[in-house]
Amino acid sequence: MKKLSKGCLVRLDPYYCFTVENGGGRANPLTNWHADEKGVVDAGRPITPEERAAWYASDASKGMNSAGETKLPPTATYVELH
């Protein structure tokens, strides 16, 4: 098995990602039926410094959270792999 490093291009194999009904080989969906029917795999990635700066400039970063503590910036974001 080849070790992945930062910046590697990864190609997903539909056989291992989707159910038989949606062109793959799985009996059950990888995450949920909705994503399986849309043909996407849920993933995440770290946010960029530009996205972090935009968060600090937005209203979402102002104030306190429900526990009365200062809000922390997100470290990752959700992406759909088609």
C-alpha positions as CSV (number, residue, x, y, z in Angstrom):
1,M,0.0,0.0,0.0
2,K,1.4,3.4,-1.0
3,K,1.6,6.1,1.7
4,L,-0.2,9.3,0.9
5,S,1.4,12.6,1.3
6,K,0.2,16.2,1.2
7,G,-0.9,17.2,-2.3
8,C,-1.4,13.7,-3.6
9,L,-4.2,13.3,-6.2
10,V,-6.7,10.7,-5.0
11,R,-9.2,9.0,-7.3
12,L,-12.1,7.3,-5.6
13,D,-13.3,3.9,-6.9
14,P,-17.1,3.9,-7.3
15,Y,-17.1,0.2,-6.6
16,Y,-16.0,0.9,-3.0
17,C,-17.9,4.2,-2.5
18,F,-21.5,3.5,-3.7
19,T,-24.2,0.8,-3.4
20,V,-25.0,-1.7,-6.1
21,E,-28.2,0.3,-7.0
22,N,-26.0,3.4,-7.7
23,G,-23.2,1.8,-9.8
24,G,-21.0,0.5,-7.0
25,G,-20.5,-2.8,-5.2
26,R,-21.5,-2.0,-1.6
27,A,-24.5,-3.5,0.1
28,N,-25.0,-0.4,2.3
29,P,-24.1,3.2,1.7
30,L,-20.7,4.6,2.8
31,T,-22.3,7.5,4.8
32,N,-26.0,7.8,4.0
33,W,-28.5,7.0,1.3
34,H,-28.9,10.7,0.2
35,A,-25.2,11.0,-0.6
36,D,-25.2,7.6,-2.2
37,E,-28.0,8.6,-4.5
38,K,-26.4,12.0,-5.4
39,G,-23.1,10.2,-6.2
40,V,-21.0,12.1,-3.7
41,V,-18.7,11.1,-0.8
42,D,-18.7,13.4,2.2
43,A,-15.2,14.7,3.1
44,G,-13.4,17.5,4.9
45,R,-10.4,19.6,4.3
46,P,-8.5,22.2,6.4
47,I,-9.5,25.8,6.0
48,T,-7.1,28.2,4.3
49,P,-5.6,31.3,6.0
50,E,-7.8,33.4,3.8
51,E,-10.9,31.6,5.0
52,R,-9.8,32.0,8.6
53,A,-9.2,35.7,8.1
54,A,-12.7,36.0,6.5
55,W,-14.2,34.3,9.5
56,Y,-12.6,36.7,11.9
57,A,-13.9,39.6,9.8
58,S,-17.5,38.2,9.9
59,D,-20.2,38.6,12.5
60,A,-20.0,34.9,13.3
61,S,-16.8,35.5,15.2
62,K,-18.2,38.2,17.4
63,G,-19.5,37.7,20.9
64,M,-19.5,34.6,23.1
65,N,-20.8,31.1,22.6
66,S,-23.5,29.4,24.7
67,A,-21.0,28.6,27.5
68,G,-19.9,32.2,27.8
69,E,-16.5,31.6,26.1
70,T,-15.0,33.3,23.2
71,K,-15.7,31.7,19.8
72,L,-12.9,29.7,18.1
73,P,-12.4,29.7,14.3
74,P,-13.2,26.6,12.4
75,T,-10.3,24.3,11.5
76,A,-11.9,22.3,8.8
77,T,-14.7,22.6,6.2
78,Y,-17.1,20.1,4.6
79,V,-16.7,19.2,0.9
80,E,-18.6,16.8,-1.4
81,L,-16.4,14.7,-3.6
82,H,-18.3,13.8,-6.9
